């Protein structure tokens, strides 16, 4: 992982999940944006207290997901991230599901250090035919003067199947060569489900000059095996109460996990 982004070996990026934003079916208009921000703030306090290395804001609660961000959702997420930014003590990133153009715009507007999205490929998905605009997103990064913004390419999207039949390692190498990926993320089939370790190994061998992250399903039981291969990981579901994606963060789960990672780091020094 680039040292200018994370000052730790094998960084752990924790998800700060937002509830349903304005326009989404689950949005609570009576409680409004203030309630959304308060819930995420409570999660951030527990994540930072447990010692995570970075935090990524994501609109996980915005089901059913969009392939093109809505103006009201993107505006609301920008407001929430900007409001919570002063409390952050670690680098942060953003991910607006599933729109790479909106994700880059959000990252620039909020001053994020990194942004994750499905930037490349063609997928048959729960949301229909999915064709992300990688070229538009990277050109927007250039146009907005943020060449330092690190882009994390999720190359095997959740809730979808790639129509590109090339092996995953070829798709990863292609994303680096043709689309200038800064970091490659490898996911399981759904949020919270483990990544295939053999996929991680194949991708790591194919893109040795780029960091490779495990993007889903990392927990305290498999983190040692995952980090033997991956350069770091993204953790969301495991940090929640009872390991339930839709519940608040459990500070004790975070601390136990990060203590485990700390012992692994000592072993690998």
Secondary structure, DSSP 8 states (H G I E B T S, - for coil): --TTT--STTEEEEEEE----TTSTT--TTTHHHHHHHHHHHHHHHHHHHT-SEEEEE-TT--S--SS--HHHHHHHHHHHHHHGGG--SEEEEE-TT-HHHHHHHHHHHT-SEEEE--S--EEETTEEE---HHHHHHHHHHTT-TT-EEEEESS-TTEEES--S-HHHHHHHHHHHH--SEEEE--SSTTS---HHHHHHHHHHTTTSEEEE-S---TTTHHHHHTTSSEEEESGGGBGGG-TTS-B-HHHHHHHHHHHHHHHHHH-
